[in-house]
């Protein structure tokens, strides 16, 4: 197994404000423009869900359920500009001290927004209650974080994804970061932003670098029945790094980023390889993958059944739900 230099793990203090409520309350249409990102690009505001699967469910069953049942329901929540699922492999060895190890994370969901007001859809939609009720079928824990406009930044974008289905993810890593004990939020943000922005120069082979700096976490921001919302470690940021292969990804992280991330005593870095990336919503509309699920999507692609994705067919199946 790939190895990342070992560092001590610190448990972050509990912040007592809700990320979702904070993001909605912080909506400032008079200050920020509501211009949407370019087609195919994620938004500058996000909600990030870290997902822990139930222990008695096989990994493949969890992935299938999350993508093809839970995910195809979630695409009906209004206001999403993009919704992408990252299915994760086992945490890379040596990325943290196991004496204070957090529960394993098996998935990360990134939802981005075009307009400040769109964030309210996650809190107010009737579909949201169905999503919460569904979590208990496959999820042991869900930990929801929010970002404000400008907190979710794409630093490097050599190659944008052209398909909602991406299984060529051998060189993609997701990095979860908790600042050190007593770390000042502004200083942490500046240090992280500078370190990630410098990656293009330090790691010329990098294809994609995106960061999310989280607003304060509170467990009661997202209440799903029989699902844990109290993480062992509260993270302050998440990074997505893409390279052509795993060796280049690990080398860049080890030589050019970990030192800055672990600068403060008690800091935590957890690194996960990405098993598969699935874009369920793009440019404010569900993808065919997001509407039909992976088995149907693959069969349509294999047989060239393009008419199955036509507006007429989708209208029969979903009505306004495909808009």
Secondary structure, 3 states (H helix, E strand, C coil): CCECCCCCCCCCCCCCCCHHHHHHHCCCCCCCCCCCCCCCCCCCEEEEEEEEECCCCCHHHHHHHHHHHHHHHHCCCCCCCEEEEEEEEEECECCCCHHHCCCCCCEEEEEEECCHHHHHHHHHCHHHHHHHHHHCCCEEEEEEEEECCCCEEEEEECCCCCCCEECCCCCEEEEEEECCCCCCHHHHHHHHHHHHHCHHHHCCCCCEEEEEECCCCCHHHCCCCCCECCCCCCCCEEEEEECCCHHHHHHHHHHHCHHHHCCCCCCEEEEEEEEEEEEEEECCEECHHHHHCHHHHHHHHHHCCHHHHCHHHHHHHHHHHHC
